[in-house]
């Protein structure tokens, strides 16, 4: 189930190898981390667990897709609140194409751009998908700075990846006079994006689990974590100190679910596992 290291990336580990005592402490820490054991078929070959990030409570609305019509979505959620929609299983073909093996076979040689949520991530050179998966998607360490918390999201060459993107089935729900556009992502466990906002969005994980945190647009944003902290460090060191009134709304997103949030809702994410994910951004239709 777990990925073995090839000769191509052993030099990366050699460069990062700490002294003996530090290595022993690192091994003990890794043994104590919450590894989520699932089958290779269920995980798609992607590693599960391995960081201090764990699933949390769901404090937003939650509904099964069988009990939510398009009209009810518009009335109850589209403009007012986030919602987790269960029982969404329309993307089995796309899911099969997104196993680690299939992506490496089809796109391993393709070069991808990596980013963080900070402006300091700009200008990083592209790397091959194979190198990113095999050498860089290790579980993030607690003290990794925010500007070194790298993942791939959005900057995918749509023509090169057209064959797999065309397999993706958009959510059945939408907003009037809005057009969908998907962004595809791959991220290691423990990575994430700090609080930000944009237009209305659907999001789902194809593999892995992702924890979401929300504040409404009216919040004065006193709860923003320091920009130098990664999401993992914020989650471990600052999140537990928030009193009940200051805590964000939240939910853990798993495969066969969709999370939706309306325009300008503050949100942040934390990947519990290695994650393959898609966001569908809604923007005003042109013409």
Backbone as CSV, one residue per row, in Angstrom:
resi,resn,N_x,N_y,N_z,CA_x,CA_y,CA_z,C_x,C_y,C_z
1,UNK,0.818,-1.208,0.000,0.000,0.000,0.000,0.851,1.257,0.000
2,UNK,1.967,1.218,0.690,2.773,2.411,0.801,3.828,2.452,-0.290
3,UNK,4.164,3.647,-0.725,5.042,3.854,-1.854,6.484,3.517,-1.501
4,UNK,7.154,2.791,-2.369,8.576,2.551,-2.186,9.355,3.635,-2.902
5,UNK,10.591,3.858,-2.489,11.418,4.904,-3.071,12.264,4.320,-4.189
6,UNK,12.278,4.974,-5.324,13.077,4.507,-6.435,14.482,5.085,-6.346
7,UNK,15.367,4.562,-7.187,16.742,5.067,-7.199,16.792,6.515,-7.637
8,UNK,15.774,6.953,-8.380,15.770,8.331,-8.866,15.635,9.352,-7.764
9,UNK,15.053,8.979,-6.617,14.827,9.989,-5.596,15.518,9.689,-4.275
10,UNK,16.352,8.637,-4.212,17.051,8.377,-2.954,18.019,9.484,-2.609
11,UNK,18.553,10.182,-3.624,19.485,11.267,-3.330,18.806,12.401,-2.582
12,UNK,17.477,12.557,-2.801,16.749,13.605,-2.086,16.750,13.313,-0.598
13,UNK,16.507,12.042,-0.243,16.506,11.674,1.163,17.894,11.789,1.762
14,UNK,18.919,11.449,0.971,20.284,11.546,1.471,20.632,12.988,1.818
15,UNK,20.171,13.926,0.991,20.456,15.331,1.253,19.757,15.820,2.510
16,UNK,18.599,15.209,2.844,17.823,15.669,3.987,18.112,14.863,5.254
17,UNK,18.979,13.843,5.190,19.174,12.926,6.294,19.753,13.636,7.509
18,UNK,19.083,13.627,8.656,19.570,14.306,9.849,20.586,13.446,10.585
19,UNK,21.252,13.980,11.591,22.157,13.187,12.405,21.414,12.039,13.072
20,UNK,22.188,11.067,13.626,21.604,9.833,14.142,20.536,10.090,15.189
21,UNK,20.812,10.959,16.160,19.837,11.210,17.220,18.567,11.832,16.654
22,UNK,18.743,12.794,15.748,17.568,13.433,15.141,16.772,12.437,14.314
23,UNK,17.499,11.528,13.638,16.810,10.526,12.838,15.983,9.601,13.731
24,UNK,16.539,9.221,14.884,15.800,8.372,15.810,14.538,9.061,16.296
25,UNK,14.646,10.350,16.629,13.473,11.101,17.081,12.436,11.196,15.967
26,UNK,12.913,11.378,14.730,12.003,11.453,13.595,11.240,10.145,13.420
27,UNK,11.950,9.015,13.525,11.304,7.722,13.380,10.270,7.477,14.474
28,UNK,10.610,7.858,15.703,9.665,7.697,16.806,8.427,8.559,16.590
29,UNK,8.631,9.767,16.084,7.507,10.660,15.802,6.595,10.059,14.735
30,UNK,7.203,9.527,13.663,6.412,8.949,12.584,5.606,7.745,13.053
31,UNK,6.207,6.936,13.939,5.501,5.773,14.466,4.282,6.181,15.291
32,UNK,4.362,7.364,15.907,3.265,7.819,16.766,2.156,8.513,15.989
33,UNK,2.377,8.791,14.688,1.390,9.519,13.913,0.211,8.620,13.549
34,UNK,-0.969,9.237,13.312,-2.173,8.449,13.010,-2.208,7.976,11.567
35,UNK,-1.767,6.770,11.288,-1.833,6.207,9.943,-3.215,5.595,9.721
36,UNK,-3.865,6.007,8.667,-5.219,5.549,8.328,-5.082,4.409,7.321
37,UNK,-5.340,3.183,7.732,-5.075,2.014,6.901,-6.285,1.708,6.027
38,UNK,-6.079,1.745,4.716,-7.117,1.373,3.755,-6.466,0.512,2.681
39,UNK,-7.266,-0.156,1.881,-6.743,-1.005,0.819,-6.177,-0.163,-0.314
40,UNK,-5.310,-0.796,-1.124,-4.747,-0.100,-2.283,-5.856,0.326,-3.235
41,UNK,-6.858,-0.529,-3.398,-7.972,-0.193,-4.283,-8.711,1.038,-3.783
42,UNK,-8.934,1.104,-2.493,-9.651,2.247,-1.925,-8.814,3.512,-1.959
43,UNK,-7.503,3.387,-1.742,-6.633,4.565,-1.673,-6.121,5.001,-3.032
44,UNK,-6.255,4.138,-4.046,-5.723,4.463,-5.365,-4.201,4.478,-5.406
45,UNK,-3.575,3.878,-4.392,-2.115,3.889,-4.327,-1.555,5.106,-3.628
46,UNK,-2.422,6.017,-3.187,-1.984,7.219,-2.484,-1.879,6.929,-0.995
47,UNK,-0.876,7.494,-0.349,-0.626,7.227,1.060,-1.671,7.925,1.932
48,UNK,-2.091,7.246,2.985,-3.102,7.802,3.886,-2.501,8.036,5.263
49,UNK,-2.866,9.155,5.878,-2.385,9.486,7.216,-0.930,9.911,7.206
50,UNK,-0.311,9.845,8.396,1.109,10.139,8.507,1.439,11.536,8.974
51,UNK,0.432,12.350,9.325,0.699,13.661,9.920,-0.151,13.792,11.186
52,UNK,-0.023,14.935,11.841,-0.816,15.197,13.035,-2.241,15.610,12.698
53,UNK,-2.533,15.779,11.411,-3.878,16.174,10.995,-4.819,14.983,11.083
54,UNK,-5.982,15.205,11.652,-6.981,14.155,11.808,-8.358,14.694,11.428
55,UNK,-9.314,13.813,11.121,-10.680,14.268,10.852,-11.267,14.977,12.073
56,UNK,-12.166,15.907,11.820,-12.796,16.640,12.908,-14.308,16.594,12.805
57,UNK,-14.986,17.371,13.623,-16.453,17.397,13.597,-16.967,18.086,12.334
58,UNK,-18.209,17.825,12.011,-18.847,18.546,10.905,-19.881,19.490,11.494
59,UNK,-19.602,20.787,11.437,-20.479,21.786,12.048,-21.200,22.633,11.002
60,UNK,-21.106,22.220,9.721,-21.907,22.869,8.683,-23.088,21.957,8.352
61,UNK,-24.018,22.446,7.566,-25.161,21.636,7.155,-24.684,20.436,6.343
62,UNK,-25.421,19.335,6.460,-25.055,18.105,5.765,-26.319,17.445,5.251
63,UNK,-26.297,17.007,3.985,-27.489,16.436,3.379,-27.072,15.382,2.360
64,UNK,-27.903,14.360,2.169,-27.626,13.340,1.162,-28.121,13.830,-0.196
65,UNK,-27.374,13.509,-1.240,-27.741,13.968,-2.583,-29.131,13.505,-2.986
66,UNK,-29.550,12.334,-2.531,-30.887,11.826,-2.872,-31.997,12.701,-2.284
67,UNK,-31.660,13.481,-1.279,-32.667,14.308,-0.603,-32.508,15.793,-0.901
68,UNK,-31.736,16.115,-1.945,-31.492,17.524,-2.269,-31.711,17.752,-3.757
69,UNK,-32.796,18.428,-4.097,-33.056,18.777,-5.494,-32.299,20.046,-5.847
70,UNK,-32.220,20.325,-7.135,-31.552,21.539,-7.601,-32.235,22.786,-7.047
71,UNK,-33.560,22.783,-6.997,-34.296,23.936,-6.463,-34.030,24.114,-4.969
72,UNK,-33.991,23.010,-4.230,-33.717,23.097,-2.794,-32.306,23.605,-2.529
73,UNK,-31.363,23.180,-3.364,-29.996,23.688,-3.224,-29.972,25.202,-3.364
74,UNK,-30.667,25.729,-4.369,-30.694,27.170,-4.586,-31.355,27.893,-3.417
75,UNK,-32.420,27.329,-2.911,-33.178,27.992,-1.845,-32.453,27.964,-0.504
76,UNK,-31.845,26.829,-0.180,-31.324,26.619,1.179,-29.837,26.942,1.337
77,UNK,-29.044,26.792,0.245,-27.591,26.865,0.428,-26.855,27.801,-0.528
78,UNK,-27.301,27.945,-1.747,-26.497,28.571,-2.800,-25.957,29.946,-2.434
79,UNK,-26.720,30.712,-1.678,-26.313,32.093,-1.380,-26.115,32.355,0.115
80,UNK,-26.311,31.331,0.942,-26.369,31.623,2.375,-25.388,30.864,3.257
81,UNK,-25.031,29.609,2.924,-24.225,28.830,3.863,-23.523,27.670,3.170
82,UNK,-22.414,27.190,3.737,-21.755,25.996,3.197,-22.600,24.757,3.484
83,UNK,-22.367,23.730,2.678,-23.077,22.470,2.874,-22.197,21.315,2.399
84,UNK,-22.263,20.194,3.121,-21.616,18.956,2.699,-22.689,18.049,2.120
85,UNK,-22.484,17.577,0.893,-23.449,16.729,0.206,-22.877,15.318,0.120
86,UNK,-23.562,14.367,0.749,-23.142,12.967,0.748,-23.729,12.216,-0.448
87,UNK,-23.187,11.005,-0.691,-23.778,10.109,-1.681,-23.590,10.546,-3.111
88,UNK,-22.456,11.170,-3.411,-22.160,11.642,-4.766,-21.169,10.656,-5.401
89,UNK,-21.624,9.889,-6.380,-20.774,8.828,-6.928,-20.733,8.843,-8.456
90,UNK,-20.755,10.036,-9.034,-20.855,10.148,-10.488,-19.510,10.062,-11.198
91,UNK,-18.385,10.029,-10.480,-17.068,10.160,-11.123,-16.188,8.925,-10.987
92,UNK,-16.785,7.741,-11.082,-15.995,6.519,-10.949,-14.973,6.358,-12.072
93,UNK,-15.311,6.751,-13.284,-14.367,6.644,-14.408,-13.190,7.591,-14.191
94,UNK,-13.492,8.822,-13.835,-12.436,9.793,-13.544,-11.575,9.311,-12.386
95,UNK,-12.200,8.731,-11.371,-11.472,8.226,-10.207,-10.478,7.135,-10.601
96,UNK,-10.884,6.237,-11.493,-9.972,5.177,-11.937,-8.760,5.744,-12.654
97,UNK,-8.955,6.818,-13.395,-7.827,7.430,-14.107,-6.883,8.172,-13.172
98,UNK,-7.345,8.458,-11.947,-6.550,9.250,-11.009,-5.823,8.411,-9.962
99,UNK,-5.762,7.088,-10.159,-4.897,6.320,-9.275,-3.463,6.777,-9.490
100,UNK,-2.630,6.557,-8.498,-1.238,6.981,-8.641,-0.582,6.300,-9.845
101,UNK,-0.832,5.008,-10.002,-0.239,4.270,-11.112,-0.645,4.862,-12.456
102,UNK,-1.944,5.113,-12.654,-2.419,5.601,-13.938,-1.927,7.009,-14.246
103,UNK,-1.889,7.881,-13.239,-1.374,9.232,-13.480,0.111,9.205,-13.819
104,UNK,0.874,8.368,-13.135,2.303,8.274,-13.432,2.531,7.720,-14.836
105,UNK,1.762,6.714,-15.232,1.924,6.127,-16.562,1.584,7.131,-17.668
106,UNK,0.507,7.887,-17.470,0.036,8.788,-18.525,0.716,10.147,-18.504
107,UNK,1.057,10.637,-17.291,1.522,12.021,-17.182,2.802,12.194,-16.374
108,UNK,3.450,11.083,-15.998,4.630,11.181,-15.152,5.725,12.048,-15.721
109,UNK,5.842,12.085,-17.062,6.890,12.884,-17.696,6.495,14.350,-17.855
110,UNK,5.224,14.655,-17.659,4.761,16.035,-17.835,5.281,16.920,-16.702
111,UNK,5.573,18.157,-17.034,6.056,19.095,-16.018,4.879,19.864,-15.442
112,UNK,4.873,20.033,-14.127,3.792,20.732,-13.442,4.367,21.857,-12.601
113,UNK,3.529,22.831,-12.303,3.923,23.943,-11.445,3.456,23.688,-10.025
114,UNK,4.292,24.054,-9.071,3.955,23.917,-7.661,3.723,25.291,-7.072
115,UNK,2.890,25.346,-6.061,2.549,26.620,-5.454,2.332,26.456,-3.961
116,UNK,2.273,27.571,-3.265,1.779,27.620,-1.902,0.733,28.717,-1.876
117,UNK,0.195,28.988,-0.713,-0.810,30.050,-0.602,-0.161,31.417,-0.395
118,UNK,1.172,31.484,-0.385,1.848,32.755,-0.167,2.433,33.263,-1.465
119,UNK,2.625,34.576,-1.538,3.191,35.176,-2.747,4.635,34.737,-2.975
120,UNK,5.288,34.221,-1.929,6.677,33.797,-2.049,6.820,32.545,-2.896
121,UNK,5.696,31.903,-3.234,5.777,30.682,-4.033,5.944,30.983,-5.506
122,UNK,5.765,32.223,-5.922,5.822,32.562,-7.338,7.240,32.370,-7.875
123,UNK,7.283,31.930,-9.134,8.570,31.799,-9.777,9.283,30.486,-9.526
124,UNK,8.660,29.546,-8.838,9.302,28.255,-8.615,9.336,27.482,-9.936
125,UNK,10.464,26.832,-10.240,10.559,26.109,-11.514,9.652,24.893,-11.531
126,UNK,9.093,24.554,-12.693,8.266,23.352,-12.805,9.098,22.093,-12.548
127,UNK,8.426,21.034,-12.137,9.058,19.727,-11.949,8.194,18.689,-12.656
128,UNK,8.744,17.536,-12.921,7.934,16.478,-13.527,6.952,15.934,-12.494
129,UNK,5.827,15.456,-12.974,4.842,14.868,-12.069,5.456,13.685,-11.319
130,UNK,6.261,12.890,-11.990,6.915,11.740,-11.367,7.805,12.190,-10.209
131,UNK,8.596,13.233,-10.433,9.489,13.707,-9.374,8.687,14.250,-8.197
132,UNK,7.631,14.987,-8.491,6.799,15.543,-7.419,6.205,14.435,-6.563
133,UNK,5.636,13.416,-7.215,4.985,12.337,-6.465,6.002,11.510,-5.677
134,UNK,7.116,11.167,-6.296,8.045,10.232,-5.675,9.046,10.884,-4.728
135,UNK,9.315,12.184,-4.915,10.350,12.816,-4.102,9.859,13.940,-3.210
136,UNK,8.660,14.474,-3.485,8.246,15.684,-2.779,6.956,15.537,-1.978
137,UNK,6.165,14.519,-2.232,4.866,14.401,-1.555,4.970,13.625,-0.248
138,UNK,6.039,13.842,0.482,6.159,13.230,1.798,5.231,13.949,2.777
139,UNK,4.790,13.294,3.852,3.978,13.993,4.855,4.714,15.225,5.374
140,UNK,4.015,16.343,5.416,4.666,17.586,5.831,5.030,17.572,7.311
141,UNK,6.199,18.106,7.626,6.635,18.199,9.008,6.029,19.452,9.652
142,UNK,5.898,19.423,10.963,5.208,20.483,11.694,5.836,21.848,11.465
143,UNK,7.159,21.932,11.431,7.840,23.227,11.360,8.128,23.688,9.940
144,UNK,7.589,23.009,8.954,7.772,23.473,7.587,7.105,24.842,7.414
145,UNK,7.853,25.883,6.984,7.246,27.209,6.829,6.149,27.207,5.768
146,UNK,5.242,28.161,5.874,4.114,28.228,4.947,4.578,28.356,3.500
147,UNK,5.663,29.112,3.264,6.122,29.318,1.896,6.904,28.124,1.352
148,UNK,7.050,27.055,2.150,7.680,25.826,1.671,6.687,24.665,1.683
149,UNK,5.433,24.955,1.976,4.374,23.942,1.981,3.824,23.831,0.562
150,UNK,4.462,23.003,-0.249,4.205,22.979,-1.688,3.171,21.928,-2.075
151,UNK,2.385,22.265,-3.080,1.429,21.326,-3.648,1.127,21.765,-5.065
152,UNK,0.448,20.924,-5.816,0.064,21.268,-7.186,-1.438,21.527,-7.223
153,UNK,-1.805,22.701,-7.716,-3.227,23.023,-7.822,-3.439,24.125,-8.842
154,UNK,-4.280,23.843,-9.826,-4.735,24.882,-10.736,-3.869,25.106,-11.954
155,UNK,-2.552,25.117,-11.794,-1.655,25.402,-12.912,-1.376,24.144,-13.732
156,UNK,-2.426,23.516,-14.227,-2.298,22.307,-15.035,-2.577,22.666,-16.482
157,UNK,-1.713,22.239,-17.377,-1.897,22.493,-18.804,-3.137,21.733,-19.280
158,UNK,-4.201,22.453,-19.562,-5.480,21.810,-19.871,-5.442,21.025,-21.175
159,UNK,-4.634,21.439,-22.122,-4.537,20.694,-23.372,-3.805,19.380,-23.159
160,UNK,-2.709,19.416,-22.392,-1.957,18.194,-22.124,-2.760,17.189,-21.309
161,UNK,-3.614,17.688,-20.413,-4.382,16.820,-19.515,-5.834,16.659,-19.983
162,UNK,-6.129,17.053,-21.209,-7.504,17.088,-21.689,-8.181,15.711,-21.600
163,UNK,-7.446,14.652,-21.913,-8.048,13.320,-21.941,-8.631,12.927,-20.592
164,UNK,-7.949,13.277,-19.513,-8.468,12.925,-18.188,-9.478,13.964,-17.695
165,UNK,-9.250,15.242,-17.970,-10.193,16.274,-17.529,-11.566,16.084,-18.163
166,UNK,-11.600,15.616,-19.405,-12.878,15.427,-20.098,-13.729,14.329,-19.456
167,UNK,-13.110,13.494,-18.628,-13.847,12.436,-17.944,-14.581,12.934,-16.706
168,UNK,-14.206,14.106,-16.231,-14.792,14.613,-14.988,-16.222,15.089,-15.217
169,UNK,-17.117,14.636,-14.353,-18.519,15.042,-14.406,-18.767,16.145,-13.379
170,UNK,-19.213,17.305,-13.840,-19.463,18.430,-12.951,-20.580,18.106,-11.957
171,UNK,-20.590,18.786,-10.823,-21.730,18.623,-9.890,-23.049,18.927,-10.584
172,UNK,-24.091,18.246,-10.157,-25.397,18.452,-10.784,-26.040,19.762,-10.363
173,UNK,-25.512,20.377,-9.323,-26.054,21.647,-8.839,-25.266,22.803,-9.442
174,UNK,-25.923,23.936,-9.597,-25.229,25.106,-10.108,-26.002,26.354,-9.705
175,UNK,-25.515,27.518,-10.125,-26.176,28.793,-9.876,-26.568,29.411,-11.207
176,UNK,-27.681,30.133,-11.250,-28.110,30.759,-12.509,-27.050,31.707,-13.048
177,UNK,-26.886,31.681,-14.366,-25.995,32.603,-15.078,-24.536,32.478,-14.641
178,UNK,-24.164,31.287,-14.184,-22.778,31.042,-13.797,-22.201,29.896,-14.628
179,UNK,-20.896,29.983,-14.905,-20.203,28.941,-15.651,-19.213,28.220,-14.740
180,UNK,-19.084,26.880,-14.878,-18.125,26.148,-14.060,-16.763,26.045,-14.738
181,UNK,-15.717,26.052,-13.947,-14.371,25.768,-14.426,-13.656,24.948,-13.363
182,UNK,-13.061,23.832,-13.762,-12.423,22.974,-12.770,-10.941,23.298,-12.619
183,UNK,-10.462,23.083,-11.406,-9.031,23.114,-11.107,-8.680,21.794,-10.443
184,UNK,-7.604,21.189,-10.910,-7.186,19.865,-10.466,-5.989,19.996,-9.535
185,UNK,-5.954,19.168,-8.474,-4.862,19.287,-7.523,-4.339,17.962,-7.009
186,UNK,-3.058,17.977,-6.614,-2.394,16.875,-5.931,-1.629,17.470,-4.761
187,UNK,-1.789,16.888,-3.576,-1.129,17.478,-2.404,-0.731,16.391,-1.417
188,UNK,0.381,16.609,-0.723,0.831,15.696,0.307,0.074,15.903,1.604
189,UNK,0.100,14.881,2.454,-0.543,14.985,3.767,0.104,16.096,4.578
190,UNK,-0.731,16.878,5.244,-0.240,17.968,6.087,-0.125,19.298,5.390
191,UNK,-0.279,19.332,4.071,-0.273,20.604,3.356,-1.661,21.235,3.424
192,UNK,-1.749,22.488,3.050,-3.048,23.145,3.069,-2.934,24.598,2.679
193,UNK,-4.077,25.257,2.676,-4.164,26.656,2.266,-4.781,27.464,3.392
194,UNK,-4.133,28.565,3.815,-4.709,29.385,4.883,-5.933,30.164,4.414
195,UNK,-6.576,30.862,5.352,-7.837,31.554,5.073,-7.733,32.516,3.888
196,UNK,-8.715,32.393,2.994,-8.840,33.289,1.853,-10.290,33.202,1.378
197,UNK,-10.653,33.995,0.386,-12.016,33.896,-0.148,-11.996,34.139,-1.653
198,UNK,-13.053,33.695,-2.312,-13.280,33.955,-3.735,-14.747,33.659,-4.020
199,UNK,-15.088,33.416,-5.255,-16.477,33.194,-5.625,-16.996,31.830,-5.187
200,UNK,-18.275,31.549,-5.474,-18.891,30.282,-5.056,-18.165,29.090,-5.675
201,UNK,-18.041,28.005,-4.904,-17.196,26.887,-5.321,-17.748,25.555,-4.802
202,UNK,-17.657,24.541,-5.652,-17.821,23.153,-5.232,-16.437,22.532,-5.139
203,UNK,-16.247,21.625,-4.194,-14.960,20.945,-4.072,-15.187,19.497,-3.685
204,UNK,-14.322,18.627,-4.182,-14.386,17.219,-3.793,-12.996,16.610,-3.831
205,UNK,-12.808,15.566,-3.040,-11.576,14.793,-3.095,-11.868,13.504,-3.853
206,UNK,-11.001,13.187,-4.784,-11.123,11.935,-5.531,-10.497,10.808,-4.717
207,UNK,-9.365,11.116,-4.100,-8.723,10.238,-3.123,-8.255,11.083,-1.952
208,UNK,-8.222,10.479,-0.766,-7.750,11.183,0.418,-8.868,11.883,1.165
209,UNK,-8.472,12.545,2.252,-9.406,13.306,3.082,-8.843,14.709,3.286
210,UNK,-9.747,15.678,3.320,-9.356,17.085,3.436,-10.257,17.764,4.460
211,UNK,-9.651,18.425,5.412,-10.422,19.135,6.434,-10.600,20.589,6.001
212,UNK,-11.835,21.071,6.083,-12.191,22.427,5.667,-12.605,23.252,6.880
213,UNK,-12.228,24.532,6.856,-12.589,25.479,7.910,-13.215,26.713,7.251
214,UNK,-14.281,27.251,7.864,-15.029,28.363,7.267,-15.336,29.466,8.283
215,UNK,-15.315,30.701,7.796,-15.918,31.839,8.494,-16.810,32.579,7.501
216,UNK,-17.933,33.129,7.944,-18.826,33.845,7.025,-18.199,35.152,6.547
217,UNK,-18.694,35.703,5.450,-18.136,36.941,4.908,-18.205,38.115,5.883
218,UNK,-19.164,38.068,6.805,-19.335,39.173,7.753,-18.347,39.126,8.912
219,UNK,-17.590,38.048,9.028,-16.639,37.928,10.129,-15.560,38.995,9.989
220,UNK,-15.151,39.594,11.129,-14.127,40.639,11.063,-12.724,40.063,10.931
221,UNK,-12.636,38.757,10.896,-11.408,38.024,10.625,-10.330,38.235,11.678
222,UNK,-10.755,38.317,12.911,-9.792,38.355,14.022,-9.098,37.016,14.183
223,UNK,-9.611,35.968,13.537,-9.132,34.617,13.796,-8.095,34.149,12.771
224,UNK,-7.661,35.061,11.906,-6.665,34.688,10.913,-5.370,34.274,11.583
225,UNK,-4.793,33.147,11.118,-3.522,32.751,11.718,-2.370,33.488,11.049
226,UNK,-1.247,33.531,11.727,-0.074,34.258,11.242,0.366,33.683,9.902
227,UNK,0.669,34.553,8.938,0.967,34.099,7.579,2.216,33.241,7.491
228,UNK,3.090,33.322,8.490,4.311,32.510,8.460,4.043,31.060,8.853
229,UNK,2.881,30.802,9.442,2.560,29.446,9.884,1.890,28.659,8.760
230,UNK,2.321,27.428,8.581,1.600,26.541,7.673,0.256,26.179,8.303
231,UNK,-0.635,25.628,7.500,-1.915,25.193,8.049,-1.729,24.107,9.101
232,UNK,-0.765,23.220,8.895,-0.521,22.153,9.862,-0.083,22.732,11.204
233,UNK,0.813,23.716,11.170,1.276,24.308,12.428,0.155,25.088,13.105
234,UNK,-0.660,25.795,12.311,-1.824,26.492,12.875,-2.766,25.503,13.541
235,UNK,-3.029,24.383,12.869,-3.955,23.369,13.376,-3.453,22.770,14.688
236,UNK,-2.154,22.519,14.786,-1.593,21.880,15.977,-1.422,22.865,17.127
237,UNK,-1.004,24.100,16.827,-0.596,25.021,17.891,-1.626,26.098,18.213
238,UNK,-2.421,26.541,17.253,-3.322,27.672,17.496,-4.799,27.263,17.529
239,UNK,-5.174,26.368,16.658,-6.572,25.935,16.600,-7.091,25.441,17.956
240,UNK,-6.322,24.616,18.704,-6.845,24.135,19.996,-7.055,25.240,21.024
241,UNK,-6.442,26.409,20.828,-6.546,27.501,21.793,-7.755,28.396,21.539
242,UNK,-8.427,28.217,20.394,-9.584,29.052,20.081,-10.759,28.675,20.976
243,UNK,-11.404,29.682,21.550,-12.604,29.362,22.339,-13.751,29.024,21.395
244,UNK,-14.842,28.556,21.970,-15.955,28.058,21.156,-16.478,29.134,20.201
245,UNK,-16.580,30.357,20.676,-17.133,31.430,19.855,-16.204,31.809,18.701
246,UNK,-14.908,31.552,18.851,-13.932,31.944,17.842,-13.628,30.842,16.840
247,UNK,-14.080,29.643,17.119,-13.750,28.527,16.228,-14.497,28.650,14.894
248,UNK,-13.849,28.240,13.812,-14.530,28.262,12.518,-15.558,27.150,12.419
249,UNK,-16.491,27.297,11.494,-17.273,26.159,11.052,-16.319,25.206,10.335
250,UNK,-16.645,23.929,10.314,-15.718,23.000,9.670,-16.397,21.710,9.278
251,UNK,-15.684,20.927,8.457,-16.116,19.592,8.091,-14.956,18.886,7.401
252,UNK,-14.933,17.557,7.487,-13.919,16.751,6.805,-14.532,16.154,5.550
253,UNK,-13.898,16.426,4.424,-14.395,15.989,3.118,-13.719,14.676,2.724
254,UNK,-14.519,13.692,2.304,-14.030,12.394,1.882,-14.556,12.083,0.481
255,UNK,-13.997,11.039,-0.182,-14.510,10.683,-1.511,-16.010,10.412,-1.493
256,UNK,-16.648,10.685,-2.618,-18.097,10.539,-2.811,-18.891,11.557,-2.004
257,UNK,-18.256,12.674,-1.721,-18.927,13.817,-1.105,-18.539,15.078,-1.886
258,UNK,-19.372,16.094,-1.763,-19.055,17.421,-2.313,-19.264,18.439,-1.204
259,UNK,-18.372,19.402,-1.135,-18.588,20.524,-0.237,-18.820,21.761,-1.098
260,UNK,-19.767,22.573,-0.695,-20.068,23.816,-1.418,-20.043,24.970,-0.436
261,UNK,-19.508,26.122,-0.909,-19.599,27.342,-0.101,-19.920,28.523,-1.016
262,UNK,-20.722,29.467,-0.520,-21.150,30.599,-1.342,-20.046,31.642,-1.546
263,UNK,-20.395,32.640,-2.294,-19.480,33.734,-2.632,-18.923,34.403,-1.377
264,UNK,-17.613,34.618,-1.376,-16.884,35.415,-0.386,-16.857,34.800,1.018
265,UNK,-17.142,33.532,1.130,-16.956,32.865,2.420,-15.473,32.583,2.631
266,UNK,-14.955,32.992,3.787,-13.578,32.671,4.142,-13.440,31.162,4.322
267,UNK,-12.334,30.604,3.832,-12.128,29.169,3.995,-10.641,28.833,3.947
268,UNK,-10.300,27.758,4.623,-8.944,27.217,4.575,-9.049,25.695,4.559
269,UNK,-7.943,25.030,4.178,-7.974,23.574,4.052,-6.719,22.953,4.650
270,UNK,-6.858,21.699,5.038,-5.736,20.912,5.546,-5.892,19.484,5.047
271,UNK,-4.924,19.012,4.278,-4.977,17.661,3.734,-4.545,16.655,4.798
272,UNK,-5.445,15.741,5.131,-5.152,14.706,6.124,-4.310,13.592,5.496
273,UNK,-4.589,13.284,4.255,-3.873,12.255,3.503,-3.262,12.883,2.251
274,UNK,-2.479,12.089,1.509,-2.178,12.483,0.143,-3.518,12.594,-0.568
275,UNK,-3.723,13.712,-1.255,-5.052,13.994,-1.796,-5.002,14.288,-3.287
276,UNK,-5.957,13.718,-4.000,-6.246,14.087,-5.380,-7.595,14.787,-5.329
277,UNK,-7.672,16.013,-5.799,-8.894,16.783,-5.565,-9.223,17.689,-6.736
278,UNK,-10.481,18.090,-6.777,-10.985,18.964,-7.827,-11.846,20.044,-7.201
279,UNK,-11.639,21.274,-7.624,-12.537,22.373,-7.261,-13.226,22.873,-8.523
280,UNK,-14.514,23.134,-8.411,-15.290,23.718,-9.514,-15.654,25.131,-9.139
281,UNK,-14.970,26.080,-9.761,-15.211,27.500,-9.490,-16.333,27.998,-10.391
282,UNK,-17.263,28.752,-9.818,-18.370,29.313,-10.576,-18.121,30.797,-10.810
283,UNK,-18.242,31.223,-12.046,-18.046,32.642,-12.389,-19.128,33.077,-13.370
284,UNK,-19.421,34.374,-13.432,-20.494,34.853,-14.317,-20.289,34.408,-15.758
285,UNK,-21.381,33.952,-16.369,-21.310,33.519,-17.760,-21.022,34.693,-18.670
286,UNK,-20.229,34.417,-19.703,-19.862,35.465,-20.660,-20.812,35.405,-21.841
287,UNK,-21.349,36.571,-22.239,-22.193,36.645,-23.410,-23.664,36.368,-23.141
